[in-house]
């Protein structure tokens, strides 16, 4: 977690953008991302130079020689943050606009690389030298504060805080999934160091970042110190697709801010024929768009065969099944309608999950979880692709609290079911004896089939009615008469005062 002082510094920086005329939160985060990247480039180059010197190895700094930018040849050293941040405002602005920005855009010679894709259509939007000078000074203050905290994860936390300010829902029903819900879904699926992980509607890459953090925490020896597994972790483990180029850029930089060097983050309409992936991934973590606008003509035919619909939330479930390897797992968020909808498409996709694969868990979440973005009621589905059935019993959990108030403020509260959900899911043998009146319980597949594959928890939950004892009628009437007498007495006194 970031400290109050650091948070205040970030808020002040945000205000500089806002008062300077850059008011779209996505634009603000994007421009901050570029500047953080330029700062980090200098810092990383210095660090590698020091490490090479200590080890007696040769090192060629990217800033050490003259650099060609367009038709100009300039000293590489003036492109370093540590050099140009001391320039007067006008000179700093022209250096950034004419030299530094074109330099970072063309930094990677391999035009097919992830880096080139992120930066290819980047635009420098800061309008005035004075505004840039204020931003650079504020960022220096933020980095100075970060250095004092001596926390490896503080850079990732700063980025998460920036992303939390993107509070506007996009036209395709995008809204940011709360970090603690993402973390819960990652812990439910417990990724290992050999996974190939995908989010086909990745947005700011929150699920991929959380999976990466989980692996660094639980499998540090493998993903950071085993050469082969580290190479897989850095370059081949994480895949994210989205149709918003700004979100892709921010998502890619989010991954890089959390230490994942070369994630595969690409522009793609996952539901269309341009998505060729079949049986490729061992884990899918996603919160797909629920109300996205959809061009029915470009939806992949094999998804429509599984459930003929225009509803994106159903088509994404069909897509997850197609993209997973046999044995691959998925944890995804769905609107409540998916669990009990009565249309043929709704029933078909639920039948596919229950009859032809292994549906493991249905976690019902309270409607306030996505506030202030949306008040929709949602659930989490956890399933494994088998292609030939395997559902025996499905585990249901009624989440009543997630550690935050369920209003627009979303303030921290003591009640939190998430640790209980994760603990119970990883010990389902202990759930066998639980009654249907409890917060979680198992339901046999046969009962779900009988109920038309309805997956809403209320279909199977039993309510325990506690008898309420009331006093005899004679006592109630006696109390009413006493009250009546008191009212009459009061009225008489009032009348006498007039």
ZALUM-244889 format. One line per field, with one value per residue (C-alpha): x negated, y, z; chain; residue number from 1; residue in three letters. Coordinates in steps of 0.5 Angstrom, whole numbers, plus 500, padded with zeros to 3 digits. Layout:
BEGIN
X <- X,...
Y <- Y,...
Z <- Z,...
kette <- A,...
nr <- NUM,...
rest <- Ala,...
This chain:
BEGIN
X <- 500,498,497,501,496,494,502,502,496,499,506,502,499,506,508,503,505,512,511,507,513,511,518,519,516,514,510,507,505,502,498,495,494,489,485,485,482,477,475,474,470,464,465,464,458,455,456,454,447,446,447,443,437,437,437,432,436,437,443,445,450,456,454,446,445,448,456,459,466,469,464,461,455,455,451,454,453,458,463,463,468,462,459,465,469,465,466,470,477,477,471,473,480,476,472,477,482,476,471,473,480,478,472,476,481,475,471,472,470,474,481,485,483,488,484,485,492,494,490,491,497,496,497,494,500,497,499,494,486,489,493,488,483,488,490,482,481,487,485,478,481,485,479,475,481,481,474,475,480,475,480,480,487,488,487,493,497,496,499,505,506,506,510,516,517,519,527,530,534,532,537,536,538,531,530,524,524,523,516,518,523,518,513,518,519,512,511,517,514,507,502,496,489,491,497,499,504,509,514,518,521,515,516,510,508,510,511,504,501,504,502,495,495,497,492,486,489,491,486,480,474,477,479,474,468,469,466,471,477,475,475,482,484,481,483,488,493,497,502,507,512,516,519,518,510,510,512,507,501,503,504,497,493,497,494,487,488,489,482,485,481,484,492,496,501,504,510,515,523,522,529,528,525,518,517,514,512,515,513,507,508,507,511,515,517,522,528,530,535,542,546,541,543,542,542,546,543,535,537,533,538,535,537,544,545,544,549,553,553,551,550,542,542,544,540,534,535,536,529,526,527,524,518,516,512,515,514,514,517,521,524,528,534,540,547,552,557,552,553,561,562,568,566,564,557,556,558,554,547,549,550,544,540,544,544,538,533,532,536,532,535,540,539,545,542,546,548,544,537,537,539,538,537,543,549,549,550,545,542,535,535,529,528,524,524,524,528,532,535,533,537,539,541,541,539,543,541,546,541,544,538,531,528,531,537,542,544,541,535,532,529,525,530,528,533,529,531,525,520,526,528,520,519,526,525,518,521,528,527,530,535,539,543,545,552,556,557,550,546,543,545,544,550,550,550,556,560,557,559,566,567,565,558,560,554,556,555,562,565,561,560,565,567,568,574,573,580,582,586,591,594,602,607,609,603,602,609,607,601,605,610,604,601,608,609,602,604,610,607,602,607,611,605,603,610,610,604,607
Y <- 500,507,512,518,523,519,519,527,528,524,527,534,531,529,536,540,536,537,545,545,542,535,532,525,521,516,521,523,516,515,521,520,513,516,520,515,510,516,517,509,508,513,510,503,505,507,501,496,501,500,492,491,496,491,485,487,487,491,495,500,505,507,515,514,516,521,519,520,523,524,528,531,528,530,528,522,525,530,525,523,525,527,532,535,536,541,545,552,550,552,548,542,542,543,537,533,534,534,529,525,523,521,517,513,511,509,505,498,496,490,493,487,487,489,495,498,496,500,506,506,511,515,522,527,532,536,543,548,548,551,545,540,543,543,535,534,537,533,527,528,529,522,518,521,519,512,511,513,507,502,498,493,494,501,503,498,500,507,505,501,508,512,506,507,514,512,512,513,507,506,505,497,496,497,498,497,490,492,489,485,481,480,477,473,470,469,465,461,458,458,459,455,457,453,457,460,466,470,475,476,483,485,493,495,488,488,480,479,483,480,473,475,478,472,468,472,471,464,461,466,461,459,465,469,465,459,461,457,459,466,467,464,468,475,473,467,467,473,474,480,482,489,493,500,502,507,501,497,502,503,495,494,499,497,490,493,497,491,488,483,485,483,481,479,485,486,489,484,483,476,474,475,471,475,471,464,461,454,450,455,457,453,459,464,470,475,480,481,486,485,490,491,493,487,487,480,479,478,474,467,462,456,461,462,454,453,459,463,470,477,477,478,475,469,469,470,464,460,463,461,454,454,458,453,447,441,441,449,453,459,464,469,474,474,478,475,474,468,464,464,467,462,464,458,461,462,454,452,455,453,446,446,448,443,437,437,440,441,447,447,454,459,465,470,477,483,488,494,490,495,501,507,504,500,497,490,484,479,472,469,462,457,451,447,445,437,436,430,432,431,436,432,437,444,449,455,461,467,473,478,482,484,488,495,498,497,504,509,511,503,505,499,495,489,484,481,474,473,470,465,464,462,457,453,453,449,445,442,436,439,442,436,436,443,445,449,454,456,461,455,448,443,441,435,435,431,437,442,438,437,445,447,448,454,456,462,460,462,456,451,455,454,459,458,461,463,464,470,471,476,478,476,481,483,486,490,493,495,499,502,505,507,511,514,516,520,523,525,528,532,535,537,541,544,546,550,553,557
Z <- 500,499,504,505,503,497,495,496,492,486,487,487,480,478,479,475,469,470,471,465,461,460,463,461,466,461,457,464,466,459,459,466,464,458,463,468,463,461,468,469,463,466,472,469,465,471,475,469,468,476,476,470,473,479,475,471,465,459,458,453,455,450,452,451,444,439,437,431,431,424,421,427,431,438,444,448,455,454,453,460,465,470,465,462,468,470,464,463,462,454,453,457,453,446,448,450,444,439,442,448,445,438,441,446,440,436,442,440,433,433,430,432,439,445,446,439,439,445,443,436,436,442,442,447,449,455,452,455,457,464,465,463,468,474,472,472,479,482,479,482,489,488,486,492,496,493,494,502,503,501,498,492,490,491,484,482,488,485,478,481,485,478,475,481,478,471,474,468,464,457,451,451,459,461,468,473,477,484,486,492,488,482,488,490,483,483,489,488,481,485,478,478,474,468,466,460,462,458,459,453,455,459,460,464,465,473,472,469,474,480,477,476,483,486,482,485,492,492,487,487,486,480,476,478,479,475,468,464,468,469,461,460,466,463,455,454,460,460,454,454,448,448,443,446,444,450,455,451,452,459,461,458,462,468,467,466,472,476,473,467,461,455,456,450,450,443,440,438,438,442,440,432,427,428,434,432,439,441,446,448,455,462,466,464,469,466,467,460,458,460,455,450,443,438,431,430,423,425,431,430,428,432,438,435,435,442,444,439,442,441,449,450,457,454,448,452,456,450,448,454,453,446,448,454,454,456,464,463,469,468,474,471,473,470,471,475,469,466,472,472,465,461,454,450,449,457,458,453,456,463,460,457,463,467,462,458,463,470,474,481,484,483,488,489,490,493,488,491,489,483,486,484,477,477,481,477,481,479,481,480,476,477,472,469,461,460,454,457,463,470,474,480,485,485,491,492,496,498,499,504,505,501,506,503,504,499,497,493,498,498,505,509,514,518,515,509,507,502,506,508,501,499,505,504,496,497,502,499,503,509,505,505,511,511,511,505,511,511,507,503,501,495,490,487,479,478,482,478,471,474,475,468,470,474,478,482,489,492,488,492,499,505,509,517,520,527,530,533,540,541,547,548,544,551,553,546,547,554,552,546,551,556,550,548,555,555,548,551,557,553,548,554,557,550,550,556,554,548
kette <- A,A,A,A,A,A,A,A,A,A,A,A,A,A,A,A,A,A,A,A,A,A,A,A,A,A,A,A,A,A,A,A,A,A,A,A,A,A,A,A,A,A,A,A,A,A,A,A,A,A,A,A,A,A,A,A,A,A,A,A,A,A,A,A,A,A,A,A,A,A,A,A,A,A,A,A,A,A,A,A,A,A,A,A,A,A,A,A,A,A,A,A,A,A,A,A,A,A,A,A,A,A,A,A,A,A,A,A,A,A,A,A,A,A,A,A,A,A,A,A,A,A,A,A,A,A,A,A,A,A,A,A,A,A,A,A,A,A,A,A,A,A,A,A,A,A,A,A,A,A,A,A,A,A,A,A,A,A,A,A,A,A,A,A,A,A,A,A,A,A,A,A,A,A,A,A,A,A,A,A,A,A,A,A,A,A,A,A,A,A,A,A,A,A,A,A,A,A,A,A,A,A,A,A,A,A,A,A,A,A,A,A,A,A,A,A,A,A,A,A,A,A,A,A,A,A,A,A,A,A,A,A,A,A,A,A,A,A,A,A,A,A,A,A,A,A,A,A,A,A,A,A,A,A,A,A,A,A,A,A,A,A,A,A,A,A,A,A,A,A,A,A,A,A,A,A,A,A,A,A,A,A,A,A,A,A,A,A,A,A,A,A,A,A,A,A,A,A,A,A,A,A,A,A,A,A,A,A,A,A,A,A,A,A,A,A,A,A,A,A,A,A,A,A,A,A,A,A,A,A,A,A,A,A,A,A,A,A,A,A,A,A,A,A,A,A,A,A,A,A,A,A,A,A,A,A,A,A,A,A,A,A,A,A,A,A,A,A,A,A,A,A,A,A,A,A,A,A,A,A,A,A,A,A,A,A,A,A,A,A,A,A,A,A,A,A,A,A,A,A,A,A,A,A,A,A,A,A,A,A,A,A,A,A,A,A,A,A,A,A,A,A,A,A,A,A,A,A,A,A,A,A,A,A,A,A,A,A,A,A,A,A,A,A,A,A,A,A,A,A,A,A,A,A,A,A,A,A,A,A,A,A,A,A,A,A,A,A,A,A,A,A,A,A,A,A,A,A,A,A,A,A,A,A,A,A,A,A,A,A,A,A,A,A,A,A,A,A
nr <- 1,2,3,4,5,6,7,8,9,10,11,12,13,14,15,16,17,18,19,20,21,22,23,24,25,26,27,28,29,30,31,32,33,34,35,36,37,38,39,40,41,42,43,44,45,46,47,48,49,50,51,52,53,54,55,56,57,58,59,60,61,62,63,64,65,66,67,68,69,70,71,72,73,74,75,76,77,78,79,80,81,82,83,84,85,86,87,88,89,90,91,92,93,94,95,96,97,98,99,100,101,102,103,104,105,106,107,108,109,110,111,112,113,114,115,116,117,118,119,120,121,122,123,124,125,126,127,128,129,130,131,132,133,134,135,136,137,138,139,140,141,142,143,144,145,146,147,148,149,150,151,152,153,154,155,156,157,158,159,160,161,162,163,164,165,166,167,168,169,170,171,172,173,174,175,176,177,178,179,180,181,182,183,184,185,186,187,188,189,190,191,192,193,194,195,196,197,198,199,200,201,202,203,204,205,206,207,208,209,210,211,212,213,214,215,216,217,218,219,220,221,222,223,224,225,226,227,228,229,230,231,232,233,234,235,236,237,238,239,240,241,242,243,244,245,246,247,248,249,250,251,252,253,254,255,256,257,258,259,260,261,262,263,264,265,266,267,268,269,270,271,272,273,274,275,276,277,278,279,280,281,282,283,284,285,286,287,288,289,290,291,292,293,294,295,296,297,298,299,300,301,302,303,304,305,306,307,308,309,310,311,312,313,314,315,316,317,318,319,320,321,322,323,324,325,326,327,328,329,330,331,332,333,334,335,336,337,338,339,340,341,342,343,344,345,346,347,348,349,350,351,352,353,354,355,356,357,358,359,360,361,362,363,364,365,366,367,368,369,370,371,372,373,374,375,376,377,378,379,380,381,382,383,384,385,386,387,388,389,390,391,392,393,394,395,396,397,398,399,400,401,402,403,404,405,406,407,408,409,410,411,412,413,414,415,416,417,418,419,420,421,422,423,424,425,426,427,428,429,430,431,432,433,434,435,436,437,438,439,440,441,442,443,444,445,446,447,448,449,450,451,452,453,454,455,456,457,458,459,460,461,462,463,464,465,466,467,468,469,470,471,472,473,474,475,476,477,478,479,480,481,482,483,484,485,486,487,488,489,490,491,492,493,494,495,496,497,498
rest <- Unk,Unk,Unk,Unk,Unk,Unk,Unk,Unk,Unk,Unk,Unk,Unk,Unk,Unk,Unk,Unk,Unk,Unk,Unk,Unk,Unk,Unk,Unk,Unk,Unk,Unk,Unk,Unk,Unk,Unk,Unk,Unk,Unk,Unk,Unk,Unk,Unk,Unk,Unk,Unk,Unk,Unk,Unk,Unk,Unk,Unk,Unk,Unk,Unk,Unk,Unk,Unk,Unk,Unk,Unk,Unk,Unk,Unk,Unk,Unk,Unk,Unk,Unk,Unk,Unk,Unk,Unk,Unk,Unk,Unk,Unk,Unk,Unk,Unk,Unk,Unk,Unk,Unk,Unk,Unk,Unk,Unk,Unk,Unk,Unk,Unk,Unk,Unk,Unk,Unk,Unk,Unk,Unk,Unk,Unk,Unk,Unk,Unk,Unk,Unk,Unk,Unk,Unk,Unk,Unk,Unk,Unk,Unk,Unk,Unk,Unk,Unk,Unk,Unk,Unk,Unk,Unk,Unk,Unk,Unk,Unk,Unk,Unk,Unk,Unk,Unk,Unk,Unk,Unk,Unk,Unk,Unk,Unk,Unk,Unk,Unk,Unk,Unk,Unk,Unk,Unk,Unk,Unk,Unk,Unk,Unk,Unk,Unk,Unk,Unk,Unk,Unk,Unk,Unk,Unk,Unk,Unk,Unk,Unk,Unk,Unk,Unk,Unk,Unk,Unk,Unk,Unk,Unk,Unk,Unk,Unk,Unk,Unk,Unk,Unk,Unk,Unk,Unk,Unk,Unk,Unk,Unk,Unk,Unk,Unk,Unk,Unk,Unk,Unk,Unk,Unk,Unk,Unk,Unk,Unk,Unk,Unk,Unk,Unk,Unk,Unk,Unk,Unk,Unk,Unk,Unk,Unk,Unk,Unk,Unk,Unk,Unk,Unk,Unk,Unk,Unk,Unk,Unk,Unk,Unk,Unk,Unk,Unk,Unk,Unk,Unk,Unk,Unk,Unk,Unk,Unk,Unk,Unk,Unk,Unk,Unk,Unk,Unk,Unk,Unk,Unk,Unk,Unk,Unk,Unk,Unk,Unk,Unk,Unk,Unk,Unk,Unk,Unk,Unk,Unk,Unk,Unk,Unk,Unk,Unk,Unk,Unk,Unk,Unk,Unk,Unk,Unk,Unk,Unk,Unk,Unk,Unk,Unk,Unk,Unk,Unk,Unk,Unk,Unk,Unk,Unk,Unk,Unk,Unk,Unk,Unk,Unk,Unk,Unk,Unk,Unk,Unk,Unk,Unk,Unk,Unk,Unk,Unk,Unk,Unk,Unk,Unk,Unk,Unk,Unk,Unk,Unk,Unk,Unk,Unk,Unk,Unk,Unk,Unk,Unk,Unk,Unk,Unk,Unk,Unk,Unk,Unk,Unk,Unk,Unk,Unk,Unk,Unk,Unk,Unk,Unk,Unk,Unk,Unk,Unk,Unk,Unk,Unk,Unk,Unk,Unk,Unk,Unk,Unk,Unk,Unk,Unk,Unk,Unk,Unk,Unk,Unk,Unk,Unk,Unk,Unk,Unk,Unk,Unk,Unk,Unk,Unk,Unk,Unk,Unk,Unk,Unk,Unk,Unk,Unk,Unk,Unk,Unk,Unk,Unk,Unk,Unk,Unk,Unk,Unk,Unk,Unk,Unk,Unk,Unk,Unk,Unk,Unk,Unk,Unk,Unk,Unk,Unk,Unk,Unk,Unk,Unk,Unk,Unk,Unk,Unk,Unk,Unk,Unk,Unk,Unk,Unk,Unk,Unk,Unk,Unk,Unk,Unk,Unk,Unk,Unk,Unk,Unk,Unk,Unk,Unk,Unk,Unk,Unk,Unk,Unk,Unk,Unk,Unk,Unk,Unk,Unk,Unk,Unk,Unk,Unk,Unk,Unk,Unk,Unk,Unk,Unk,Unk,Unk,Unk,Unk,Unk,Unk,Unk,Unk,Unk,Unk,Unk,Unk,Unk,Unk,Unk,Unk,Unk,Unk,Unk,Unk,Unk,Unk,Unk,Unk,Unk,Unk,Unk,Unk,Unk,Unk,Unk,Unk,Unk,Unk,Unk,Unk,Unk,Unk,Unk,Unk,Unk,Unk,Unk,Unk,Unk,Unk,Unk,Unk,Unk,Unk,Unk,Unk,Unk,Unk,Unk,Unk
